[in-house]
Amino acid sequence: VAVTEHQTAGRGREGRAWEDVAGRSLLLSVLLKPRVVGSASPQLSVVAGLAVAESVDHIAGTDARLKWPNDVLVSGAKLAGILVERVDTPSGPAAVVGVGVNVGQAGTDLPNGATSLAALGVAVTVDQVRSALLESMAARYGAWARDGGDAATGLRPAYTRLCDTLGREVRVELPGRPVAVGEAVDVDANGRLVVRTTDGPVAVSAGDVVHVRPA
């Protein structure tokens, strides 16, 4: 686990910048070595998203929801973001799960559409959030690894209960593919979002998802 109080080149999904106020965010990366790295990335997004949402609820009493694959929302505003990337290490391929949680920022320090635990009226420290998150991540990743890397066994039902994307009309911008528009109906055993389109169901493992209408 690598932790910092501030980062100057933080990145989110789809190349977006992740900005923070020094000392007021939980910023960490966890190195994981699943049995199969490449094909596990969508499932790891499910594992990490669930772990972060559950840890925030536990420590702060929020009602966190997940925008597929792993943006953590409270009352529709983004509280935390997660980026899963494949890396090569001397002992072989691995995955880095980067997490950013807005903890102590005031509302004026946050971009549009974002929130923090402080802005929600929750008084907790970054250290408290980190401890809860790492405990939850260890439990959820450990269960996933013991199940042979299968998100369908236990993790998937828990994830879908928290997934705010399901039941919504969505627009998915896919890398190198046409935009998919339809209703998000499921998250499959591989962690992919299943979208019912006019041309039939489409399962996407990566892409930028926009909620077109409320669930």
Disulfide bonds with the S-S distance in Angstrom:
none
